[in-house]
């Protein structure tokens, strides 16, 4: 069929095939030694492999040039607007590869990258180049040339060390609203001057950010304090602290517009954290992070939960598995939490605390609750069933530290159908294969499944009806015994997930067989998260990276 794209010069008609599904376009390169894009990047052998433009197959969702021999008129070849429309239908990594096709396309690609409003460096930097000298050059190119960018995500994938030059260039990004520096090392003393220019920043992630040397800690926190003082429009803030960063810089944080706060109180100065929370008048999402399996005192939690406006809070997450002094302060802590009557998401992982609260009253106190993540070892299945029957949950995550299966038996074998549940997490549960047969009936509308457990077996997982796997859109395999759940079993399961859109293997290496299955069977798959222990053959690794958005888990 013939389609026309309107340009400044008028209608330019050319032969393209509009496809409803993903198709391939074959782009042949000219015989040229052209090496511009990031000038020095193509010189390295690794980059010749990563950015290979020769006979490269690119997945396109809307356009396919009918033949590699199609000769397009010069007006189309030289029309930047037309190519921008083509680029908008490609993955960013594929757009970057096109820069090696010709000198003209290289110019178009560079100009297109300069117009991007959002850059996720996990996608922008190919997996093989992350944390390399080449990735740093790409990061600095973005800072120099993408003046209109509004979101910089996962900067650590491009550069784990940030220098004074980086911050100087970053200060020119006056439109920046989202900045994710999680895990980065700050290698300069005066970054506050650059931060002071980012007046439009709304979302800031400083989790696990540390100075280069322990001796620079005091000056580092002083610069953090000066930086935080300039962010008047901050709506979301993530801050964990570290062994070097204690958090006394938090007293400069402007909390006027802050709606989401994720913080690790036991790694920071507790008094500073309490003061920050009490200054937040618009807080809707509060998460207490547990950086390294620490415990927290119930007295501290009660003080931390003294919000100015308790009716605004929608999500509360307490990530601590151990809360001390519950025997004397448990009831007071539960009374404090019950004040947040408009919660729609609760996460509680302390077994002793869950045991002493009235689980059956959760829906009474929180009528809008639709997402629950809870430690179930200390409660019985009757209470969970009552909670599900009375509630309208869409997301349910059950964590079982004692590895008993009575909760799951009652959940699946009671002949009830949970129509509303779309997301289900089952962690550290164990059940027999006979129980697997009831999963599809119990959760007919399930779309997302997260599962882990040392006692799970491949036979148990394969006993679940294939219809159950066929409807899944998101699948996460967590920590399992690799001898009990072998790669062959996981591969067979992946072959059943024909509608899968996202896969995460956070504690299991991705094998060559799994990679082939994903490419051949999972036609709707968009994103794959793998652990760093995965060692795929180069051909399959490149094929996987070209087909899906591939990234390492944190």
ZINORCOR-V149777 format. One record per residue. N is the residue number from 0. PHI is phi in degrees with one decimal (999 if undefined). D_LAST is the distance of its C-alpha to the last C-alpha in Angstrom with 2 decimals. Layout:
BEGIN
n=N phi=PHI d_last=D_LAST
n=N phi=PHI d_last=D_LAST
END
This chain:
BEGIN
n=0 phi=999 d_last=45.51
n=1 phi=-110.7 d_last=45.93
n=2 phi=-125.2 d_last=43.76
n=3 phi=-121.8 d_last=44.40
n=4 phi=-113.0 d_last=42.13
n=5 phi=-79.0 d_last=43.87
n=6 phi=-121.7 d_last=43.68
n=7 phi=-64.5 d_last=45.55
n=8 phi=-87.7 d_last=48.20
n=9 phi=120.1 d_last=48.72
n=10 phi=-80.9 d_last=47.67
n=11 phi=-110.5 d_last=46.31
n=12 phi=-97.0 d_last=46.69
n=13 phi=-155.9 d_last=44.95
n=14 phi=-78.7 d_last=44.24
n=15 phi=-136.8 d_last=40.85
n=16 phi=-113.2 d_last=39.92
n=17 phi=-83.3 d_last=38.13
n=18 phi=-112.3 d_last=35.93
n=19 phi=-87.3 d_last=34.64
n=20 phi=-114.3 d_last=31.92
n=21 phi=-70.0 d_last=29.65
n=22 phi=-126.4 d_last=31.85
n=23 phi=-117.8 d_last=31.75
n=24 phi=-122.5 d_last=33.46
n=25 phi=-95.9 d_last=34.58
n=26 phi=-116.6 d_last=34.72
n=27 phi=-94.1 d_last=36.73
n=28 phi=-97.2 d_last=36.58
n=29 phi=-80.1 d_last=39.60
n=30 phi=-80.5 d_last=40.68
n=31 phi=-147.1 d_last=39.60
n=32 phi=-95.7 d_last=37.95
n=33 phi=-59.8 d_last=36.50
n=34 phi=-124.8 d_last=33.47
n=35 phi=-78.7 d_last=32.77
n=36 phi=168.0 d_last=29.65
n=37 phi=-114.1 d_last=27.65
n=38 phi=44.1 d_last=30.80
n=39 phi=-85.8 d_last=29.51
n=40 phi=-65.3 d_last=26.45
n=41 phi=-72.6 d_last=28.46
n=42 phi=-66.5 d_last=30.20
n=43 phi=-79.6 d_last=27.46
n=44 phi=-65.0 d_last=27.51
n=45 phi=-62.9 d_last=23.78
n=46 phi=-75.5 d_last=24.29
n=47 phi=-64.8 d_last=27.35
n=48 phi=-76.7 d_last=25.27
n=49 phi=-70.3 d_last=22.49
n=50 phi=-104.9 d_last=24.97
n=51 phi=-76.9 d_last=27.81
n=52 phi=-90.9 d_last=30.24
n=53 phi=-72.0 d_last=32.90
n=54 phi=48.5 d_last=33.58
n=55 phi=-89.3 d_last=30.11
n=56 phi=-94.2 d_last=29.66
n=57 phi=-113.8 d_last=27.90
n=58 phi=-79.4 d_last=27.11
n=59 phi=-126.0 d_last=28.94
n=60 phi=-91.7 d_last=29.27
n=61 phi=-123.0 d_last=32.62
n=62 phi=-119.4 d_last=34.47
n=63 phi=-142.5 d_last=35.69
n=64 phi=-71.8 d_last=38.29
n=65 phi=-59.5 d_last=40.89
n=66 phi=-152.3 d_last=41.34
n=67 phi=-70.3 d_last=40.11
n=68 phi=-95.4 d_last=43.72
n=69 phi=-60.6 d_last=44.03
n=70 phi=-102.9 d_last=45.58
n=71 phi=-89.9 d_last=44.64
n=72 phi=-68.6 d_last=47.01
n=73 phi=-62.2 d_last=46.39
n=74 phi=-63.0 d_last=46.09
n=75 phi=-74.3 d_last=42.96
n=76 phi=-59.2 d_last=41.42
n=77 phi=-96.7 d_last=41.87
n=78 phi=-93.7 d_last=40.92
n=79 phi=-65.9 d_last=37.67
n=80 phi=-63.1 d_last=37.59
n=81 phi=-63.1 d_last=37.73
n=82 phi=-67.6 d_last=34.82
n=83 phi=-60.9 d_last=32.74
n=84 phi=-68.3 d_last=33.32
n=85 phi=-65.9 d_last=32.26
n=86 phi=-58.8 d_last=29.07
n=87 phi=-64.7 d_last=28.18
n=88 phi=-99.7 d_last=28.08
n=89 phi=-109.8 d_last=25.79
n=90 phi=-70.0 d_last=22.09
n=91 phi=-60.1 d_last=21.35
n=92 phi=-60.9 d_last=20.59
n=93 phi=-71.8 d_last=23.98
n=94 phi=-61.2 d_last=25.73
n=95 phi=-66.8 d_last=24.72
n=96 phi=-66.2 d_last=26.09
n=97 phi=-63.8 d_last=29.33
n=98 phi=-65.4 d_last=29.98
n=99 phi=-93.1 d_last=31.36
n=100 phi=-69.9 d_last=33.86
n=101 phi=-159.2 d_last=36.46
n=102 phi=-64.7 d_last=37.22
n=103 phi=-64.7 d_last=37.88
n=104 phi=-64.8 d_last=34.62
n=105 phi=-59.1 d_last=32.76
n=106 phi=-62.9 d_last=34.45
n=107 phi=-63.1 d_last=33.62
n=108 phi=-62.6 d_last=29.91
n=109 phi=-59.8 d_last=29.81
n=110 phi=-66.3 d_last=31.72
n=111 phi=-66.5 d_last=29.52
n=112 phi=-61.1 d_last=26.31
n=113 phi=-68.6 d_last=28.20
n=114 phi=-92.1 d_last=28.77
n=115 phi=-63.9 d_last=25.18
n=116 phi=-96.8 d_last=24.39
n=117 phi=-135.0 d_last=20.64
n=118 phi=-129.9 d_last=18.27
n=119 phi=-102.3 d_last=14.60
n=120 phi=-69.7 d_last=13.83
n=121 phi=-64.2 d_last=11.25
n=122 phi=-89.4 d_last=14.49
n=123 phi=-68.9 d_last=16.94
n=124 phi=-98.9 d_last=15.90
n=125 phi=-56.8 d_last=16.21
n=126 phi=-57.7 d_last=13.51
n=127 phi=-69.5 d_last=15.97
n=128 phi=-99.8 d_last=16.55
n=129 phi=-60.7 d_last=13.24
n=130 phi=63.6 d_last=13.73
n=131 phi=-115.7 d_last=17.36
n=132 phi=-62.8 d_last=20.69
n=133 phi=-64.4 d_last=21.09
n=134 phi=-66.2 d_last=17.96
n=135 phi=-65.6 d_last=19.35
n=136 phi=-63.6 d_last=22.64
n=137 phi=-65.8 d_last=21.24
n=138 phi=-62.0 d_last=19.60
n=139 phi=-68.8 d_last=22.97
n=140 phi=-62.4 d_last=24.86
n=141 phi=-61.9 d_last=23.15
n=142 phi=-62.4 d_last=24.01
n=143 phi=-79.6 d_last=27.54
n=144 phi=-112.2 d_last=28.35
n=145 phi=-96.7 d_last=26.49
n=146 phi=-66.2 d_last=28.51
n=147 phi=-93.7 d_last=28.29
n=148 phi=-65.3 d_last=24.52
n=149 phi=-113.1 d_last=23.50
n=150 phi=-135.5 d_last=19.73
n=151 phi=-118.6 d_last=17.24
n=152 phi=-114.4 d_last=13.63
n=153 phi=51.2 d_last=10.42
n=154 phi=-59.0 d_last=12.87
n=155 phi=-60.2 d_last=10.62
n=156 phi=-66.4 d_last=10.48
n=157 phi=-102.2 d_last=14.23
n=158 phi=-154.7 d_last=15.00
n=159 phi=-86.3 d_last=13.36
n=160 phi=-114.7 d_last=16.94
n=161 phi=-112.2 d_last=19.10
n=162 phi=-100.3 d_last=22.83
n=163 phi=-62.3 d_last=25.92
n=164 phi=-64.3 d_last=26.61
n=165 phi=-60.8 d_last=23.33
n=166 phi=-67.6 d_last=24.21
n=167 phi=-62.8 d_last=27.77
n=168 phi=-68.6 d_last=26.84
n=169 phi=-65.5 d_last=24.45
n=170 phi=-64.7 d_last=27.44
n=171 phi=-81.9 d_last=29.17
n=172 phi=-85.8 d_last=26.75
n=173 phi=-69.9 d_last=28.98
n=174 phi=-93.1 d_last=27.81
n=175 phi=-64.5 d_last=24.15
n=176 phi=-116.5 d_last=23.13
n=177 phi=-127.3 d_last=19.29
n=178 phi=-138.0 d_last=17.34
n=179 phi=-116.1 d_last=13.63
n=180 phi=-109.8 d_last=13.40
n=181 phi=-58.4 d_last=10.41
n=182 phi=83.0 d_last=9.77
n=183 phi=-79.5 d_last=12.90
n=184 phi=-105.3 d_last=15.94
n=185 phi=-89.9 d_last=19.23
n=186 phi=-108.5 d_last=21.95
n=187 phi=-141.4 d_last=24.95
n=188 phi=-98.7 d_last=27.33
n=189 phi=-126.3 d_last=28.49
n=190 phi=-77.5 d_last=25.69
n=191 phi=-65.1 d_last=27.34
n=192 phi=-63.1 d_last=30.00
n=193 phi=-70.7 d_last=27.60
n=194 phi=-60.7 d_last=25.79
n=195 phi=-64.8 d_last=29.25
n=196 phi=-84.0 d_last=29.73
n=197 phi=-88.3 d_last=26.87
n=198 phi=-74.2 d_last=29.15
n=199 phi=-95.7 d_last=27.81
n=200 phi=-64.1 d_last=24.24
n=201 phi=-116.9 d_last=23.37
n=202 phi=-131.9 d_last=19.61
n=203 phi=-131.0 d_last=17.89
n=204 phi=-116.0 d_last=14.41
n=205 phi=-118.8 d_last=14.81
n=206 phi=-69.8 d_last=12.24
n=207 phi=60.0 d_last=12.00
n=208 phi=-82.1 d_last=14.42
n=209 phi=-136.3 d_last=16.90
n=210 phi=-76.9 d_last=20.10
n=211 phi=-65.9 d_last=20.66
n=212 phi=-127.8 d_last=23.19
n=213 phi=-62.6 d_last=23.93
n=214 phi=-66.8 d_last=27.45
n=215 phi=-93.5 d_last=26.35
n=216 phi=-59.8 d_last=24.92
n=217 phi=-61.0 d_last=28.03
n=218 phi=-66.9 d_last=28.39
n=219 phi=-63.3 d_last=24.71
n=220 phi=-67.1 d_last=25.09
n=221 phi=-64.6 d_last=28.39
n=222 phi=-65.9 d_last=26.90
n=223 phi=-61.4 d_last=24.26
n=224 phi=-63.1 d_last=27.25
n=225 phi=-64.1 d_last=29.18
n=226 phi=-69.5 d_last=26.34
n=227 phi=-62.8 d_last=25.73
n=228 phi=-64.9 d_last=29.48
n=229 phi=-87.6 d_last=29.56
n=230 phi=-90.1 d_last=27.25
n=231 phi=-83.8 d_last=29.91
n=232 phi=-111.2 d_last=28.27
n=233 phi=-65.7 d_last=24.83
n=234 phi=-107.7 d_last=23.93
n=235 phi=-138.0 d_last=20.29
n=236 phi=-142.5 d_last=18.81
n=237 phi=-119.2 d_last=15.60
n=238 phi=-151.2 d_last=16.19
n=239 phi=-108.1 d_last=15.08
n=240 phi=75.0 d_last=17.17
n=241 phi=-162.9 d_last=16.93
n=242 phi=-65.4 d_last=19.56
n=243 phi=-102.4 d_last=21.13
n=244 phi=-108.2 d_last=20.84
n=245 phi=-96.6 d_last=23.02
n=246 phi=95.5 d_last=23.30
n=247 phi=-71.4 d_last=27.01
n=248 phi=-72.6 d_last=26.23
n=249 phi=-67.4 d_last=25.62
n=250 phi=-68.1 d_last=29.37
n=251 phi=-93.1 d_last=29.46
n=252 phi=-70.1 d_last=27.10
n=253 phi=-82.3 d_last=29.15
n=254 phi=-99.8 d_last=28.46
n=255 phi=-56.9 d_last=31.12
n=256 phi=-104.3 d_last=28.96
n=257 phi=-66.5 d_last=25.79
n=258 phi=-115.2 d_last=24.88
n=259 phi=-130.0 d_last=21.29
n=260 phi=-132.3 d_last=20.14
n=261 phi=-117.0 d_last=16.92
n=262 phi=-148.2 d_last=17.69
n=263 phi=-111.8 d_last=17.58
n=264 phi=-64.8 d_last=21.34
n=265 phi=-77.7 d_last=21.49
n=266 phi=-98.2 d_last=19.68
n=267 phi=-123.3 d_last=22.01
n=268 phi=-66.7 d_last=25.74
n=269 phi=-59.9 d_last=26.60
n=270 phi=-63.0 d_last=29.67
n=271 phi=-65.9 d_last=27.88
n=272 phi=-64.9 d_last=25.36
n=273 phi=-60.1 d_last=28.37
n=274 phi=-64.8 d_last=30.25
n=275 phi=-61.7 d_last=27.51
n=276 phi=-62.5 d_last=27.32
n=277 phi=-70.8 d_last=31.11
n=278 phi=-85.6 d_last=31.36
n=279 phi=-83.2 d_last=29.30
n=280 phi=-97.4 d_last=31.94
n=281 phi=-118.0 d_last=29.91
n=282 phi=-67.3 d_last=26.89
n=283 phi=-118.8 d_last=25.75
n=284 phi=-138.5 d_last=22.22
n=285 phi=-125.7 d_last=21.57
n=286 phi=-125.2 d_last=18.47
n=287 phi=-98.1 d_last=18.64
n=288 phi=-85.2 d_last=15.25
n=289 phi=-113.5 d_last=15.32
n=290 phi=-71.3 d_last=13.41
n=291 phi=-151.0 d_last=14.55
n=292 phi=52.9 d_last=16.86
n=293 phi=-85.1 d_last=19.59
n=294 phi=-110.8 d_last=22.71
n=295 phi=-137.0 d_last=24.56
n=296 phi=-82.3 d_last=28.29
n=297 phi=-60.2 d_last=29.83
n=298 phi=-59.8 d_last=31.94
n=299 phi=-64.0 d_last=28.99
n=300 phi=-62.2 d_last=27.50
n=301 phi=-61.5 d_last=30.92
n=302 phi=-66.9 d_last=31.20
n=303 phi=-66.6 d_last=27.78
n=304 phi=-94.3 d_last=28.83
n=305 phi=-87.4 d_last=32.00
n=306 phi=-85.9 d_last=31.32
n=307 phi=-70.5 d_last=34.05
n=308 phi=-124.7 d_last=33.85
n=309 phi=-73.5 d_last=32.80
n=310 phi=-79.6 d_last=33.68
n=311 phi=-83.5 d_last=31.03
n=312 phi=-65.7 d_last=27.96
n=313 phi=-106.7 d_last=26.38
n=314 phi=-133.6 d_last=23.18
n=315 phi=-131.5 d_last=22.79
n=316 phi=-126.0 d_last=19.83
n=317 phi=-113.9 d_last=20.48
n=318 phi=-85.0 d_last=17.48
n=319 phi=-86.8 d_last=19.70
n=320 phi=-85.6 d_last=20.97
n=321 phi=-126.1 d_last=23.90
n=322 phi=-117.7 d_last=26.30
n=323 phi=-83.6 d_last=29.28
n=324 phi=63.2 d_last=32.92
n=325 phi=-70.2 d_last=32.61
n=326 phi=-63.1 d_last=36.05
n=327 phi=-107.8 d_last=37.68
n=328 phi=-119.7 d_last=35.42
n=329 phi=-60.9 d_last=33.74
n=330 phi=-65.3 d_last=36.31
n=331 phi=-66.6 d_last=36.07
n=332 phi=-64.9 d_last=32.30
n=333 phi=-65.2 d_last=32.77
n=334 phi=-63.1 d_last=35.57
n=335 phi=-64.3 d_last=33.40
n=336 phi=-67.3 d_last=30.71
n=337 phi=-66.0 d_last=33.51
n=338 phi=-69.6 d_last=34.49
n=339 phi=-85.0 d_last=31.62
n=340 phi=-71.4 d_last=33.69
n=341 phi=-102.1 d_last=31.86
n=342 phi=-61.8 d_last=28.44
n=343 phi=-116.0 d_last=27.05
n=344 phi=-145.6 d_last=23.74
n=345 phi=-128.6 d_last=23.53
n=346 phi=-129.4 d_last=20.82
n=347 phi=-134.5 d_last=22.33
n=348 phi=-123.4 d_last=21.02
n=349 phi=-90.0 d_last=23.79
n=350 phi=-60.8 d_last=26.14
n=351 phi=-65.2 d_last=29.15
n=352 phi=-71.8 d_last=28.95
n=353 phi=-61.4 d_last=28.66
n=354 phi=-66.3 d_last=31.63
n=355 phi=-93.9 d_last=33.87
n=356 phi=-84.0 d_last=33.33
n=357 phi=-87.8 d_last=35.38
n=358 phi=-58.9 d_last=32.89
n=359 phi=-66.6 d_last=35.70
n=360 phi=-96.5 d_last=36.23
n=361 phi=-58.2 d_last=32.78
n=362 phi=-71.2 d_last=34.09
n=363 phi=-69.8 d_last=37.22
n=364 phi=-80.1 d_last=35.47
n=365 phi=-126.1 d_last=32.77
n=366 phi=-66.4 d_last=34.60
n=367 phi=-94.7 d_last=31.98
n=368 phi=-67.3 d_last=29.12
n=369 phi=-129.8 d_last=27.40
n=370 phi=-134.7 d_last=23.94
n=371 phi=-136.6 d_last=23.73
n=372 phi=-122.9 d_last=21.07
n=373 phi=-146.3 d_last=23.04
n=374 phi=-83.2 d_last=23.47
n=375 phi=-104.7 d_last=26.46
n=376 phi=-62.1 d_last=27.67
n=377 phi=-94.1 d_last=30.33
n=378 phi=-123.4 d_last=31.89
n=379 phi=-97.8 d_last=33.90
n=380 phi=-66.6 d_last=33.64
n=381 phi=-62.2 d_last=36.64
n=382 phi=-67.3 d_last=34.90
n=383 phi=-63.1 d_last=31.86
n=384 phi=-64.5 d_last=34.32
n=385 phi=-62.4 d_last=36.33
n=386 phi=-62.6 d_last=33.34
n=387 phi=-70.1 d_last=32.40
n=388 phi=-68.0 d_last=36.06
n=389 phi=-84.3 d_last=36.62
n=390 phi=-94.3 d_last=33.39
n=391 phi=-131.7 d_last=32.12
n=392 phi=-71.3 d_last=28.47
n=393 phi=-105.7 d_last=26.29
n=394 phi=-129.0 d_last=23.04
n=395 phi=-139.1 d_last=23.16
n=396 phi=-128.9 d_last=20.58
n=397 phi=-112.4 d_last=22.25
n=398 phi=-115.5 d_last=20.82
n=399 phi=-125.6 d_last=23.30
n=400 phi=-76.6 d_last=22.99
n=401 phi=-96.5 d_last=26.47
n=402 phi=57.7 d_last=25.97
n=403 phi=-91.0 d_last=29.22
n=404 phi=-113.5 d_last=29.87
n=405 phi=-65.1 d_last=32.63
n=406 phi=-62.7 d_last=30.51
n=407 phi=-68.2 d_last=29.51
n=408 phi=-57.5 d_last=33.10
n=409 phi=-68.4 d_last=34.47
n=410 phi=-69.8 d_last=31.95
n=411 phi=-97.9 d_last=32.65
n=412 phi=-96.3 d_last=36.21
n=413 phi=-95.1 d_last=37.98
n=414 phi=65.6 d_last=38.83
n=415 phi=-90.3 d_last=37.13
n=416 phi=-116.8 d_last=35.30
n=417 phi=-100.5 d_last=32.36
n=418 phi=-69.5 d_last=32.78
n=419 phi=-82.8 d_last=30.60
n=420 phi=-71.9 d_last=27.32
n=421 phi=-104.5 d_last=24.92
n=422 phi=-125.5 d_last=21.61
n=423 phi=-133.5 d_last=21.61
n=424 phi=-121.5 d_last=19.22
n=425 phi=-124.9 d_last=20.74
n=426 phi=-122.5 d_last=18.97
n=427 phi=69.7 d_last=20.86
n=428 phi=-93.3 d_last=24.02
n=429 phi=-134.8 d_last=26.58
n=430 phi=-148.5 d_last=29.36
n=431 phi=-82.4 d_last=32.04
n=432 phi=-61.6 d_last=32.31
n=433 phi=-63.3 d_last=35.22
n=434 phi=-72.9 d_last=33.03
n=435 phi=-61.4 d_last=30.78
n=436 phi=-65.1 d_last=33.78
n=437 phi=-97.0 d_last=33.77
n=438 phi=-63.6 d_last=30.25
n=439 phi=-64.8 d_last=31.33
n=440 phi=-70.6 d_last=34.35
n=441 phi=-72.2 d_last=32.58
n=442 phi=-126.4 d_last=29.82
n=443 phi=-70.2 d_last=31.57
n=444 phi=-111.3 d_last=29.52
n=445 phi=-66.9 d_last=26.00
n=446 phi=-118.6 d_last=23.47
n=447 phi=-129.5 d_last=20.04
n=448 phi=-132.6 d_last=19.35
n=449 phi=-122.1 d_last=16.55
n=450 phi=-142.2 d_last=17.78
n=451 phi=-158.7 d_last=17.20
n=452 phi=157.1 d_last=19.75
n=453 phi=-70.8 d_last=21.04
n=454 phi=-102.9 d_last=24.52
n=455 phi=-66.5 d_last=23.95
n=456 phi=-121.8 d_last=25.79
n=457 phi=-63.4 d_last=25.81
n=458 phi=-62.2 d_last=29.34
n=459 phi=-61.8 d_last=28.36
n=460 phi=-70.0 d_last=25.79
n=461 phi=-75.4 d_last=28.24
n=462 phi=-77.2 d_last=31.00
n=463 phi=-68.3 d_last=29.55
n=464 phi=-55.1 d_last=31.60
n=465 phi=-65.1 d_last=30.40
n=466 phi=-62.2 d_last=31.19
n=467 phi=-63.6 d_last=28.41
n=468 phi=-74.2 d_last=25.80
n=469 phi=-63.7 d_last=27.64
n=470 phi=-91.1 d_last=27.13
n=471 phi=-69.6 d_last=23.37
n=472 phi=-106.2 d_last=21.42
n=473 phi=-132.5 d_last=17.91
n=474 phi=-136.0 d_last=16.96
n=475 phi=-126.5 d_last=14.08
n=476 phi=-102.3 d_last=14.64
n=477 phi=-93.0 d_last=13.06
n=478 phi=-70.1 d_last=14.34
n=479 phi=-140.7 d_last=17.84
n=480 phi=-74.4 d_last=20.49
n=481 phi=-67.1 d_last=20.41
n=482 phi=-84.4 d_last=24.18
n=483 phi=-84.8 d_last=24.94
n=484 phi=-116.0 d_last=22.80
n=485 phi=-79.4 d_last=23.27
n=486 phi=-62.2 d_last=21.84
n=487 phi=-61.9 d_last=25.25
n=488 phi=-65.8 d_last=25.03
n=489 phi=-62.8 d_last=21.62
n=490 phi=-62.6 d_last=23.11
n=491 phi=-65.2 d_last=26.15
n=492 phi=-65.0 d_last=24.23
n=493 phi=-61.6 d_last=22.36
n=494 phi=-65.7 d_last=25.85
n=495 phi=-86.0 d_last=26.98
n=496 phi=-85.1 d_last=24.31
n=497 phi=-74.3 d_last=26.35
n=498 phi=-106.5 d_last=25.29
n=499 phi=-66.2 d_last=21.52
n=500 phi=-111.2 d_last=19.72
n=501 phi=-143.2 d_last=16.04
n=502 phi=-128.3 d_last=14.59
n=503 phi=-129.4 d_last=11.33
n=504 phi=-117.5 d_last=11.46
n=505 phi=-84.3 d_last=8.53
n=506 phi=-131.9 d_last=10.94
n=507 phi=-142.4 d_last=13.56
n=508 phi=-63.7 d_last=14.27
n=509 phi=-81.6 d_last=15.63
n=510 phi=-94.3 d_last=19.27
n=511 phi=-61.3 d_last=21.82
n=512 phi=-62.9 d_last=23.71
n=513 phi=-63.5 d_last=20.91
n=514 phi=-60.9 d_last=20.37
n=515 phi=-62.6 d_last=24.14
n=516 phi=-62.4 d_last=24.27
n=517 phi=-61.9 d_last=21.71
n=518 phi=-69.5 d_last=23.71
n=519 phi=-83.6 d_last=27.06
n=520 phi=-105.1 d_last=26.69
n=521 phi=-90.8 d_last=23.97
n=522 phi=-70.2 d_last=25.78
n=523 phi=-97.3 d_last=24.12
n=524 phi=-66.0 d_last=20.49
n=525 phi=-115.3 d_last=18.66
n=526 phi=-134.4 d_last=14.89
n=527 phi=-129.3 d_last=13.11
n=528 phi=-107.7 d_last=9.46
n=529 phi=-123.6 d_last=9.53
n=530 phi=-88.1 d_last=8.28
n=531 phi=-73.8 d_last=9.34
n=532 phi=-80.2 d_last=12.48
n=533 phi=-72.0 d_last=13.88
n=534 phi=-126.7 d_last=17.02
n=535 phi=-90.2 d_last=18.94
n=536 phi=-66.0 d_last=22.30
n=537 phi=-54.8 d_last=22.40
n=538 phi=-64.6 d_last=24.55
n=539 phi=-69.1 d_last=22.39
n=540 phi=-61.9 d_last=19.18
n=541 phi=-65.6 d_last=21.05
n=542 phi=-64.7 d_last=22.57
n=543 phi=-65.4 d_last=19.33
n=544 phi=-69.0 d_last=17.91
n=545 phi=-74.5 d_last=21.27
n=546 phi=-87.3 d_last=21.49
n=547 phi=-126.0 d_last=18.18
n=548 phi=-79.8 d_last=15.38
n=549 phi=-107.1 d_last=12.93
n=550 phi=-150.3 d_last=9.29
n=551 phi=-85.4 d_last=6.48
n=552 phi=-74.6 d_last=3.81
n=553 phi=-67.9 d_last=0.00
END
